[in-house]
Amino acid sequence: MIGLGQWQTEVNTMFFRGRIIVVVTDVNGAYDLQLTLPDSDLQVPEINLTETHEEGNTLSAKATVAALPGKTIDINLTFEEDYAHGTVKMPYIGTVKIDKAVKVG
């Protein structure tokens, strides 16, 4: 499995601007993603990965959240030794670019 650990970055969207931490874990051989906003009181919905695919050091995934029924989130993250980069395409928000997410755990 690739990208396991905690990755921190800054994002700037029309709905949220600030620091995020993405936690990538192995749950019985399947990927799990959790998102936290350490500097915000916003509640982050549970992320349910419906598909994952590894190619080299890139993890592609499709996810759903209860707040967006019937909608899919597309995740594409490339993991280097101590940083990650990629995109997250979300309904109603668009594509959020992830630049140099630093491994923090």
Backbone atoms as SQL, in Angstrom:
CREATE TABLE atoms (id INTEGER PRIMARY KEY, chain TEXT, resi INTEGER, resn TEXT, atom TEXT, x REAL, y REAL, z REAL);
INSERT INTO atoms VALUES
  (1, 'A', 1, 'MET', 'N', 0.849, -1.181, 0.000),
  (2, 'A', 1, 'MET', 'CA', 0.000, 0.000, 0.000),
  (3, 'A', 1, 'MET', 'C', 0.893, 1.242, 0.000),
  (4, 'A', 2, 'ILE', 'N', 0.428, 2.259, -0.690),
  (5, 'A', 2, 'ILE', 'CA', 1.207, 3.493, -0.804),
  (6, 'A', 2, 'ILE', 'C', 0.529, 4.632, -0.046),
  (7, 'A', 3, 'GLY', 'N', 1.322, 5.609, 0.365),
  (8, 'A', 3, 'GLY', 'CA', 0.788, 6.828, 0.953),
  (9, 'A', 3, 'GLY', 'C', 0.262, 6.718, 2.361),
  (10, 'A', 4, 'LEU', 'N', 0.532, 5.632, 3.052),
  (11, 'A', 4, 'LEU', 'CA', 0.017, 5.502, 4.411),
  (12, 'A', 4, 'LEU', 'C', 0.628, 6.567, 5.308),
  (13, 'A', 5, 'GLY', 'N', -0.195, 7.172, 6.137),
  (14, 'A', 5, 'GLY', 'CA', 0.284, 8.188, 7.065),
  (15, 'A', 5, 'GLY', 'C', -0.589, 9.430, 7.046),
  (16, 'A', 6, 'GLN', 'N', -0.064, 10.498, 7.641),
  (17, 'A', 6, 'GLN', 'CA', -0.769, 11.774, 7.724),
  (18, 'A', 6, 'GLN', 'C', -0.082, 12.782, 6.826),
  (19, 'A', 7, 'TRP', 'N', -0.883, 13.482, 6.027),
  (20, 'A', 7, 'TRP', 'CA', -0.376, 14.448, 5.049),
  (21, 'A', 7, 'TRP', 'C', -1.063, 15.783, 5.277),
  (22, 'A', 8, 'GLN', 'N', -0.269, 16.843, 5.429),
  (23, 'A', 8, 'GLN', 'CA', -0.807, 18.174, 5.721),
  (24, 'A', 8, 'GLN', 'C', -0.546, 19.119, 4.560),
  (25, 'A', 9, 'THR', 'N', -1.562, 19.918, 4.223),
  (26, 'A', 9, 'THR', 'CA', -1.414, 20.910, 3.164),
  (27, 'A', 9, 'THR', 'C', -2.368, 22.068, 3.417),
  (28, 'A', 10, 'GLU', 'N', -2.240, 23.112, 2.634),
  (29, 'A', 10, 'GLU', 'CA', -3.145, 24.259, 2.659),
  (30, 'A', 10, 'GLU', 'C', -4.012, 24.200, 1.414),
  (31, 'A', 11, 'VAL', 'N', -5.298, 24.504, 1.564),
  (32, 'A', 11, 'VAL', 'CA', -6.194, 24.588, 0.415),
  (33, 'A', 11, 'VAL', 'C', -6.893, 25.933, 0.429),
  (34, 'A', 12, 'ASN', 'N', -7.340, 26.332, -0.752),
  (35, 'A', 12, 'ASN', 'CA', -8.032, 27.601, -0.891),
  (36, 'A', 12, 'ASN', 'C', -9.181, 27.404, -1.880),
  (37, 'A', 13, 'THR', 'N', -10.388, 27.219, -1.341),
  (38, 'A', 13, 'THR', 'CA', -11.576, 27.066, -2.178),
  (39, 'A', 13, 'THR', 'C', -12.575, 28.145, -1.769),
  (40, 'A', 14, 'MET', 'N', -13.657, 28.242, -2.524),
  (41, 'A', 14, 'MET', 'CA', -14.677, 29.237, -2.180),
  (42, 'A', 14, 'MET', 'C', -15.404, 28.882, -0.878),
  (43, 'A', 15, 'PHE', 'N', -15.328, 27.622, -0.442),
  (44, 'A', 15, 'PHE', 'CA', -16.021, 27.196, 0.768),
  (45, 'A', 15, 'PHE', 'C', -15.108, 27.040, 1.977),
  (46, 'A', 16, 'PHE', 'N', -13.824, 26.845, 1.734),
  (47, 'A', 16, 'PHE', 'CA', -12.887, 26.654, 2.839),
  (48, 'A', 16, 'PHE', 'C', -11.494, 27.089, 2.410),
  (49, 'A', 17, 'ARG', 'N', -10.845, 27.777, 3.317),
  (50, 'A', 17, 'ARG', 'CA', -9.454, 28.190, 3.113),
  (51, 'A', 17, 'ARG', 'C', -8.702, 27.891, 4.398),
  (52, 'A', 18, 'GLY', 'N', -7.656, 27.068, 4.288),
  (53, 'A', 18, 'GLY', 'CA', -6.879, 26.764, 5.481),
  (54, 'A', 18, 'GLY', 'C', -6.170, 25.433, 5.387),
  (55, 'A', 19, 'ARG', 'N', -5.729, 24.984, 6.543),
  (56, 'A', 19, 'ARG', 'CA', -4.929, 23.762, 6.656),
  (57, 'A', 19, 'ARG', 'C', -5.835, 22.548, 6.736),
  (58, 'A', 20, 'ILE', 'N', -5.452, 21.494, 6.019),
  (59, 'A', 20, 'ILE', 'CA', -6.152, 20.214, 6.113),
  (60, 'A', 20, 'ILE', 'C', -5.131, 19.121, 6.388),
  (61, 'A', 21, 'ILE', 'N', -5.590, 18.080, 7.029),
  (62, 'A', 21, 'ILE', 'CA', -4.768, 16.889, 7.238),
  (63, 'A', 21, 'ILE', 'C', -5.552, 15.700, 6.695),
  (64, 'A', 22, 'VAL', 'N', -4.925, 14.982, 5.779),
  (65, 'A', 22, 'VAL', 'CA', -5.503, 13.775, 5.207),
  (66, 'A', 22, 'VAL', 'C', -4.775, 12.592, 5.827),
  (67, 'A', 23, 'VAL', 'N', -5.536, 11.659, 6.383),
  (68, 'A', 23, 'VAL', 'CA', -4.965, 10.471, 7.001),
  (69, 'A', 23, 'VAL', 'C', -5.307, 9.277, 6.111),
  (70, 'A', 24, 'VAL', 'N', -4.271, 8.613, 5.615),
  (71, 'A', 24, 'VAL', 'CA', -4.429, 7.432, 4.763),
  (72, 'A', 24, 'VAL', 'C', -4.046, 6.218, 5.594),
  (73, 'A', 25, 'THR', 'N', -4.989, 5.276, 5.742),
  (74, 'A', 25, 'THR', 'CA', -4.729, 4.094, 6.564),
  (75, 'A', 25, 'THR', 'C', -5.086, 2.813, 5.815),
  (76, 'A', 26, 'ASP', 'N', -4.547, 1.726, 6.326),
  (77, 'A', 26, 'ASP', 'CA', -4.824, 0.382, 5.829),
  (78, 'A', 26, 'ASP', 'C', -5.781, -0.271, 6.819),
  (79, 'A', 27, 'VAL', 'N', -6.981, -0.604, 6.351),
  (80, 'A', 27, 'VAL', 'CA', -7.958, -1.288, 7.192),
  (81, 'A', 27, 'VAL', 'C', -8.200, -2.663, 6.573),
  (82, 'A', 28, 'ASN', 'N', -7.511, -3.655, 7.110),
  (83, 'A', 28, 'ASN', 'CA', -7.641, -5.034, 6.629),
  (84, 'A', 28, 'ASN', 'C', -7.399, -5.157, 5.127),
  (85, 'A', 29, 'GLY', 'N', -6.355, -4.480, 4.650),
  (86, 'A', 29, 'GLY', 'CA', -5.990, -4.565, 3.240),
  (87, 'A', 29, 'GLY', 'C', -6.723, -3.611, 2.322),
  (88, 'A', 30, 'ALA', 'N', -7.589, -2.772, 2.856),
  (89, 'A', 30, 'ALA', 'CA', -8.312, -1.777, 2.059),
  (90, 'A', 30, 'ALA', 'C', -7.918, -0.379, 2.537),
  (91, 'A', 31, 'TYR', 'N', -7.895, 0.565, 1.615),
  (92, 'A', 31, 'TYR', 'CA', -7.575, 1.946, 1.972),
  (93, 'A', 31, 'TYR', 'C', -8.728, 2.597, 2.714),
  (94, 'A', 32, 'ASP', 'N', -8.381, 3.508, 3.627),
  (95, 'A', 32, 'ASP', 'CA', -9.357, 4.368, 4.290),
  (96, 'A', 32, 'ASP', 'C', -8.765, 5.768, 4.312),
  (97, 'A', 33, 'LEU', 'N', -9.604, 6.767, 4.106),
  (98, 'A', 33, 'LEU', 'CA', -9.185, 8.172, 4.147),
  (99, 'A', 33, 'LEU', 'C', -10.017, 8.908, 5.174),
  (100, 'A', 34, 'GLN', 'N', -9.349, 9.722, 5.964),
  (101, 'A', 34, 'GLN', 'CA', -10.029, 10.611, 6.895),
  (102, 'A', 34, 'GLN', 'C', -9.470, 12.001, 6.675),
  (103, 'A', 35, 'LEU', 'N', -10.312, 12.999, 6.822),
  (104, 'A', 35, 'LEU', 'CA', -9.926, 14.385, 6.614),
  (105, 'A', 35, 'LEU', 'C', -10.233, 15.169, 7.870),
  (106, 'A', 36, 'THR', 'N', -9.270, 15.977, 8.322),
  (107, 'A', 36, 'THR', 'CA', -9.513, 16.858, 9.456),
  (108, 'A', 36, 'THR', 'C', -9.122, 18.272, 9.073),
  (109, 'A', 37, 'LEU', 'N', -9.799, 19.223, 9.698),
  (110, 'A', 37, 'LEU', 'CA', -9.526, 20.650, 9.518),
  (111, 'A', 37, 'LEU', 'C', -9.116, 21.193, 10.882),
  (112, 'A', 38, 'PRO', 'N', -7.832, 21.112, 11.224),
  (113, 'A', 38, 'PRO', 'CA', -7.399, 21.413, 12.586),
  (114, 'A', 38, 'PRO', 'C', -7.629, 22.856, 13.028),
  (115, 'A', 39, 'ASP', 'N', -7.773, 23.792, 12.104),
  (116, 'A', 39, 'ASP', 'CA', -7.942, 25.201, 12.464),
  (117, 'A', 39, 'ASP', 'C', -9.377, 25.681, 12.263),
  (118, 'A', 40, 'SER', 'N', -10.322, 24.744, 12.165),
  (119, 'A', 40, 'SER', 'CA', -11.700, 25.103, 11.863),
  (120, 'A', 40, 'SER', 'C', -12.671, 24.325, 12.735),
  (121, 'A', 41, 'ASP', 'N', -13.843, 24.907, 12.942),
  (122, 'A', 41, 'ASP', 'CA', -14.907, 24.230, 13.672),
  (123, 'A', 41, 'ASP', 'C', -15.842, 23.472, 12.735),
  (124, 'A', 42, 'LEU', 'N', -15.562, 23.512, 11.426),
  (125, 'A', 42, 'LEU', 'CA', -16.395, 22.805, 10.463),
  (126, 'A', 42, 'LEU', 'C', -16.350, 21.301, 10.713),
  (127, 'A', 43, 'GLN', 'N', -17.490, 20.653, 10.587),
  (128, 'A', 43, 'GLN', 'CA', -17.567, 19.207, 10.736),
  (129, 'A', 43, 'GLN', 'C', -17.303, 18.559, 9.383),
  (130, 'A', 44, 'VAL', 'N', -16.377, 17.631, 9.332),
  (131, 'A', 44, 'VAL', 'CA', -16.019, 16.940, 8.102),
  (132, 'A', 44, 'VAL', 'C', -16.825, 15.647, 8.027),
  (133, 'A', 45, 'PRO', 'N', -17.563, 15.441, 6.925),
  (134, 'A', 45, 'PRO', 'CA', -18.327, 14.198, 6.822),
  (135, 'A', 45, 'PRO', 'C', -17.417, 12.996, 6.629),
  (136, 'A', 46, 'GLU', 'N', -17.928, 11.828, 6.993),
  (137, 'A', 46, 'GLU', 'CA', -17.183, 10.586, 6.802),
  (138, 'A', 46, 'GLU', 'C', -17.010, 10.329, 5.303),
  (139, 'A', 47, 'ILE', 'N', -15.814, 9.957, 4.921),
  (140, 'A', 47, 'ILE', 'CA', -15.488, 9.662, 3.524),
  (141, 'A', 47, 'ILE', 'C', -15.559, 8.157, 3.332),
  (142, 'A', 48, 'ASN', 'N', -16.330, 7.728, 2.342),
  (143, 'A', 48, 'ASN', 'CA', -16.454, 6.301, 2.034),
  (144, 'A', 48, 'ASN', 'C', -15.813, 6.043, 0.682),
  (145, 'A', 49, 'LEU', 'N', -14.684, 5.346, 0.676),
  (146, 'A', 49, 'LEU', 'CA', -14.032, 5.013, -0.584),
  (147, 'A', 49, 'LEU', 'C', -14.796, 3.875, -1.244),
  (148, 'A', 50, 'THR', 'N', -15.164, 4.073, -2.511),
  (149, 'A', 50, 'THR', 'CA', -15.912, 3.043, -3.230),
  (150, 'A', 50, 'THR', 'C', -15.026, 2.295, -4.207),
  (151, 'A', 51, 'GLU', 'N', -13.941, 2.898, -4.638),
  (152, 'A', 51, 'GLU', 'CA', -12.972, 2.269, -5.547),
  (153, 'A', 51, 'GLU', 'C', -11.594, 2.831, -5.234),
  (154, 'A', 52, 'THR', 'N', -10.578, 1.994, -5.339),
  (155, 'A', 52, 'THR', 'CA', -9.199, 2.477, -5.257),
  (156, 'A', 52, 'THR', 'C', -8.366, 1.746, -6.295),
  (157, 'A', 53, 'HIS', 'N', -7.346, 2.441, -6.780),
  (158, 'A', 53, 'HIS', 'CA', -6.462, 1.850, -7.782),
  (159, 'A', 53, 'HIS', 'C', -5.069, 2.439, -7.582),
  (160, 'A', 54, 'GLU', 'N', -4.086, 1.569, -7.499),
  (161, 'A', 54, 'GLU', 'CA', -2.687, 1.996, -7.398),
  (162, 'A', 54, 'GLU', 'C', -2.009, 1.821, -8.744),
  (163, 'A', 55, 'GLU', 'N', -1.236, 2.812, -9.126),
  (164, 'A', 55, 'GLU', 'CA', -0.381, 2.689, -10.300),
  (165, 'A', 55, 'GLU', 'C', 0.925, 3.390, -9.973),
  (166, 'A', 56, 'GLY', 'N', 1.969, 2.610, -9.768),
  (167, 'A', 56, 'GLY', 'CA', 3.242, 3.183, -9.332),
  (168, 'A', 56, 'GLY', 'C', 3.062, 3.804, -7.959),
  (169, 'A', 57, 'ASN', 'N', 3.381, 5.096, -7.852),
  (170, 'A', 57, 'ASN', 'CA', 3.233, 5.787, -6.569),
  (171, 'A', 57, 'ASN', 'C', 1.999, 6.700, -6.554),
  (172, 'A', 58, 'THR', 'N', 1.025, 6.407, -7.442),
  (173, 'A', 58, 'THR', 'CA', -0.205, 7.191, -7.515),
  (174, 'A', 58, 'THR', 'C', -1.397, 6.355, -7.052),
  (175, 'A', 59, 'LEU', 'N', -2.181, 6.963, -6.181),
  (176, 'A', 59, 'LEU', 'CA', -3.409, 6.353, -5.695),
  (177, 'A', 59, 'LEU', 'C', -4.586, 7.121, -6.293),
  (178, 'A', 60, 'SER', 'N', -5.437, 6.424, -7.015),
  (179, 'A', 60, 'SER', 'CA', -6.665, 7.001, -7.548),
  (180, 'A', 60, 'SER', 'C', -7.820, 6.368, -6.802),
  (181, 'A', 61, 'ALA', 'N', -8.812, 7.180, -6.472),
  (182, 'A', 61, 'ALA', 'CA', -9.950, 6.658, -5.719),
  (183, 'A', 61, 'ALA', 'C', -11.218, 7.405, -6.079),
  (184, 'A', 62, 'LYS', 'N', -12.318, 6.735, -5.867),
  (185, 'A', 62, 'LYS', 'CA', -13.640, 7.341, -5.949),
  (186, 'A', 62, 'LYS', 'C', -14.230, 7.230, -4.558),
  (187, 'A', 63, 'ALA', 'N', -14.912, 8.304, -4.149),
  (188, 'A', 63, 'ALA', 'CA', -15.454, 8.341, -2.800),
  (189, 'A', 63, 'ALA', 'C', -16.835, 8.970, -2.796),
  (190, 'A', 64, 'THR', 'N', -17.568, 8.698, -1.732),
  (191, 'A', 64, 'THR', 'CA', -18.857, 9.331, -1.507),
  (192, 'A', 64, 'THR', 'C', -18.894, 9.880, -0.090),
  (193, 'A', 65, 'VAL', 'N', -19.766, 10.864, 0.114),
  (194, 'A', 65, 'VAL', 'CA', -20.048, 11.382, 1.453),
  (195, 'A', 65, 'VAL', 'C', -21.564, 11.533, 1.565),
  (196, 'A', 66, 'ALA', 'N', -22.086, 11.340, 2.755),
  (197, 'A', 66, 'ALA', 'CA', -23.532, 11.380, 2.960),
  (198, 'A', 66, 'ALA', 'C', -24.132, 12.738, 2.593),
  (199, 'A', 67, 'ALA', 'N', -23.363, 13.805, 2.728),
  (200, 'A', 67, 'ALA', 'CA', -23.871, 15.146, 2.430),
  (201, 'A', 67, 'ALA', 'C', -24.124, 15.369, 0.942),
  (202, 'A', 68, 'LEU', 'N', -23.577, 14.506, 0.083),
  (203, 'A', 68, 'LEU', 'CA', -23.748, 14.626, -1.361),
  (204, 'A', 68, 'LEU', 'C', -24.276, 13.316, -1.935),
  (205, 'A', 69, 'PRO', 'N', -25.514, 12.961, -1.621),
  (206, 'A', 69, 'PRO', 'CA', -26.040, 11.676, -2.078),
  (207, 'A', 69, 'PRO', 'C', -26.054, 11.581, -3.602),
  (208, 'A', 70, 'GLY', 'N', -25.596, 10.428, -4.097),
  (209, 'A', 70, 'GLY', 'CA', -25.579, 10.195, -5.535),
  (210, 'A', 70, 'GLY', 'C', -24.430, 10.845, -6.272),
  (211, 'A', 71, 'LYS', 'N', -23.568, 11.554, -5.572),
  (212, 'A', 71, 'LYS', 'CA', -22.425, 12.244, -6.192),
  (213, 'A', 71, 'LYS', 'C', -21.131, 11.521, -5.836),
  (214, 'A', 72, 'THR', 'N', -20.165, 11.604, -6.755),
  (215, 'A', 72, 'THR', 'CA', -18.880, 10.941, -6.555),
  (216, 'A', 72, 'THR', 'C', -17.757, 11.972, -6.483),
  (217, 'A', 73, 'ILE', 'N', -16.821, 11.731, -5.596),
  (218, 'A', 73, 'ILE', 'CA', -15.610, 12.545, -5.474),
  (219, 'A', 73, 'ILE', 'C', -14.473, 11.743, -6.084),
  (220, 'A', 74, 'ASP', 'N', -13.710, 12.369, -6.988),
  (221, 'A', 74, 'ASP', 'CA', -12.563, 11.713, -7.618),
  (222, 'A', 74, 'ASP', 'C', -11.283, 12.218, -6.972),
  (223, 'A', 75, 'ILE', 'N', -10.472, 11.286, -6.489),
  (224, 'A', 75, 'ILE', 'CA', -9.226, 11.598, -5.789),
  (225, 'A', 75, 'ILE', 'C', -8.072, 11.008, -6.579),
  (226, 'A', 76, 'ASN', 'N', -7.025, 11.806, -6.775),
  (227, 'A', 76, 'ASN', 'CA', -5.844, 11.350, -7.497),
  (228, 'A', 76, 'ASN', 'C', -4.629, 11.945, -6.787),
  (229, 'A', 77, 'LEU', 'N', -3.903, 11.125, -6.049),
  (230, 'A', 77, 'LEU', 'CA', -2.754, 11.601, -5.272),
  (231, 'A', 77, 'LEU', 'C', -1.502, 10.805, -5.619),
  (232, 'A', 78, 'THR', 'N', -0.418, 11.519, -5.857),
  (233, 'A', 78, 'THR', 'CA', 0.876, 10.902, -6.111),
  (234, 'A', 78, 'THR', 'C', 1.747, 11.139, -4.885),
  (235, 'A', 79, 'PHE', 'N', 2.311, 10.061, -4.370),
  (236, 'A', 79, 'PHE', 'CA', 3.102, 10.125, -3.149),
  (237, 'A', 79, 'PHE', 'C', 4.583, 10.009, -3.474),
  (238, 'A', 80, 'GLU', 'N', 5.342, 10.995, -3.036),
  (239, 'A', 80, 'GLU', 'CA', 6.793, 10.959, -3.098),
  (240, 'A', 80, 'GLU', 'C', 7.262, 10.550, -1.702),
  (241, 'A', 81, 'GLU', 'N', 8.552, 10.596, -1.458),
  (242, 'A', 81, 'GLU', 'CA', 9.057, 10.124, -0.166),
  (243, 'A', 81, 'GLU', 'C', 8.474, 10.883, 1.019),
  (244, 'A', 82, 'ASP', 'N', 8.472, 12.218, 0.966),
  (245, 'A', 82, 'ASP', 'CA', 7.999, 12.988, 2.110),
  (246, 'A', 82, 'ASP', 'C', 6.974, 14.053, 1.741),
  (247, 'A', 83, 'TYR', 'N', 6.406, 13.974, 0.536),
  (248, 'A', 83, 'TYR', 'CA', 5.323, 14.877, 0.172),
  (249, 'A', 83, 'TYR', 'C', 4.412, 14.200, -0.852),
  (250, 'A', 84, 'ALA', 'N', 3.235, 14.775, -1.014),
  (251, 'A', 84, 'ALA', 'CA', 2.265, 14.258, -1.974),
  (252, 'A', 84, 'ALA', 'C', 1.684, 15.430, -2.759),
  (253, 'A', 85, 'HIS', 'N', 1.169, 15.123, -3.954),
  (254, 'A', 85, 'HIS', 'CA', 0.509, 16.151, -4.759),
  (255, 'A', 85, 'HIS', 'C', -0.557, 15.479, -5.607),
  (256, 'A', 86, 'GLY', 'N', -1.524, 16.245, -6.050),
  (257, 'A', 86, 'GLY', 'CA', -2.577, 15.683, -6.880),
  (258, 'A', 86, 'GLY', 'C', -3.794, 16.572, -6.922),
  (259, 'A', 87, 'THR', 'N', -4.956, 15.946, -7.179),
  (260, 'A', 87, 'THR', 'CA', -6.207, 16.689, -7.285),
  (261, 'A', 87, 'THR', 'C', -7.343, 15.928, -6.604),
  (262, 'A', 88, 'VAL', 'N', -8.317, 16.698, -6.181),
  (263, 'A', 88, 'VAL', 'CA', -9.562, 16.151, -5.652),
  (264, 'A', 88, 'VAL', 'C', -10.680, 16.893, -6.381),
  (265, 'A', 89, 'LYS', 'N', -11.485, 16.159, -7.135),
  (266, 'A', 89, 'LYS', 'CA', -12.581, 16.756, -7.898),
  (267, 'A', 89, 'LYS', 'C', -13.882, 16.492, -7.152),
  (268, 'A', 90, 'MET', 'N', -14.514, 17.601, -6.682),
  (269, 'A', 90, 'MET', 'CA', -15.712, 17.482, -5.868),
  (270, 'A', 90, 'MET', 'C', -16.900, 18.157, -6.539),
  (271, 'A', 91, 'PRO', 'N', -18.068, 17.534, -6.464),
  (272, 'A', 91, 'PRO', 'CA', -19.269, 18.159, -7.010),
  (273, 'A', 91, 'PRO', 'C', -19.522, 19.518, -6.350),
  (274, 'A', 92, 'TYR', 'N', -19.969, 20.469, -7.121),
  (275, 'A', 92, 'TYR', 'CA', -20.333, 21.820, -6.691),
  (276, 'A', 92, 'TYR', 'C', -19.137, 22.688, -6.312),
  (277, 'A', 93, 'ILE', 'N', -17.979, 22.100, -6.107),
  (278, 'A', 93, 'ILE', 'CA', -16.791, 22.868, -5.724),
  (279, 'A', 93, 'ILE', 'C', -15.805, 22.930, -6.879),
  (280, 'A', 94, 'GLY', 'N', -15.650, 21.837, -7.584),
  (281, 'A', 94, 'GLY', 'CA', -14.695, 21.765, -8.686),
  (282, 'A', 94, 'GLY', 'C', -13.454, 21.014, -8.270),
  (283, 'A', 95, 'THR', 'N', -12.388, 21.238, -9.008),
  (284, 'A', 95, 'THR', 'CA', -11.135, 20.536, -8.757),
  (285, 'A', 95, 'THR', 'C', -10.270, 21.333, -7.791),
  (286, 'A', 96, 'VAL', 'N', -9.872, 20.673, -6.720),
  (287, 'A', 96, 'VAL', 'CA', -8.977, 21.277, -5.728),
  (288, 'A', 96, 'VAL', 'C', -7.603, 20.675, -5.950),
  (289, 'A', 97, 'LYS', 'N', -6.629, 21.533, -6.223),
  (290, 'A', 97, 'LYS', 'CA', -5.264, 21.084, -6.454),
  (291, 'A', 97, 'LYS', 'C', -4.550, 20.945, -5.111),
  (292, 'A', 98, 'ILE', 'N', -3.875, 19.821, -4.943),
  (293, 'A', 98, 'ILE', 'CA', -3.080, 19.570, -3.733),
  (294, 'A', 98, 'ILE', 'C', -1.611, 19.702, -4.145),
  (295, 'A', 99, 'ASP', 'N', -0.958, 20.722, -3.592),
  (296, 'A', 99, 'ASP', 'CA', 0.464, 20.956, -3.876),
  (297, 'A', 99, 'ASP', 'C', 1.286, 20.678, -2.632),
  (298, 'A', 100, 'LYS', 'N', 2.275, 19.859, -2.771),
  (299, 'A', 100, 'LYS', 'CA', 3.244, 19.612, -1.713),
  (300, 'A', 100, 'LYS', 'C', 2.614, 19.392, -0.342),
  (301, 'A', 101, 'ALA', 'N', 1.741, 18.400, -0.248),
  (302, 'A', 101, 'ALA', 'CA', 1.239, 17.980, 1.054),
  (303, 'A', 101, 'ALA', 'C', 2.421, 17.302, 1.763),
  (304, 'A', 102, 'VAL', 'N', 2.748, 17.785, 2.932),
  (305, 'A', 102, 'VAL', 'CA', 3.912, 17.310, 3.673),
  (306, 'A', 102, 'VAL', 'C', 3.504, 16.168, 4.596),
  (307, 'A', 103, 'LYS', 'N', 4.323, 15.121, 4.625),
  (308, 'A', 103, 'LYS', 'CA', 4.047, 14.005, 5.535),
  (309, 'A', 103, 'LYS', 'C', 4.353, 14.441, 6.962),
  (310, 'A', 104, 'VAL', 'N', 3.346, 14.335, 7.845),
  (311, 'A', 104, 'VAL', 'CA', 3.508, 14.767, 9.232),
  (312, 'A', 104, 'VAL', 'C', 3.309, 13.626, 10.219),
  (313, 'A', 105, 'GLY', 'N', 3.136, 12.444, 9.734),
  (314, 'A', 105, 'GLY', 'CA', 2.956, 11.312, 10.648),
  (315, 'A', 105, 'GLY', 'C', 2.759, 10.032, 9.911);
